[in-house]
Amino acid sequence: MNGIHDMGGLHGFGPVTVEPNEPVFHARWEGRVYAITQAMDTTGLYNLDEHRHEIELMDAASYLTDGYYGRWLFAMERILDRKGVVRRAEVDRRIAQDVAGEVAPVEHADRAWPVPSETRIRWGAWRKDVAVAPKFAVGDRVRVRNHQPAGHTRLTHYVRDKVGTVTVVNAQAWVYPDTRAHNTGENLQPVYNVSFSGEEVWGDAAEPNTIVRVDLSEDYLDRETGA
């Protein structure tokens, strides 16, 4: 989907602010969110691309202001609610109890937990040890599809409909994130490193002799047949 998360090449955000001596965590809650997320990654409840898509669903203002771990928290709360592990209403009720100083014991009767072994989802595992036949070779000219999906994609907007040259063929069987994010299949395929001229991507205002290289799944590409 198109959204604020795909910020490459966008104007209006000013220079990137670098924080000298930046701490690992700015507050204790960030460390807790990190720990919860790392623990949940091992449970088979969801996969990496599913997690990324939840972050993409944040509104633009929250995405820009909530910080890295605020985005992780947003995604985790939504996943746990959607999967029936910790419902949003339960979280809200617990917060209200805490504020009132009346915290009640947690009830687990309707919780979809733990995840049965037969339905566990592989979190990472971007590649599999199976054979795939690459459609393109080093030196091939390719055009990136003008892909505008409503769901998750790893295809950055600034190379859509641009023509480049294949520079590296990663011929292993890579998981296709656009479908795995929605649990509609892994669609194993090669991934290519494609080189674009600065002028192709940014137009006449590009810096001279600039090259942009992007890793792209095979399903993002078509063979370029034009001159």
KALINQUI-V454762 format. One line per field, one symbol per residue. burial: 1 if it has 16 or more other C-alpha atoms within 10 Angstrom, else 0. A space follows every 50 residues. Layout:
BEGIN
burial: ???
END
This chain:
BEGIN
burial: 11011100000000000000000000000100110010001011111111 11111111000010000011111111111110001110000001000000 00000000000000000000101001000000010100001111101000 01111110111111111111111111111111000101111111111111 110000000000111111111100000
END
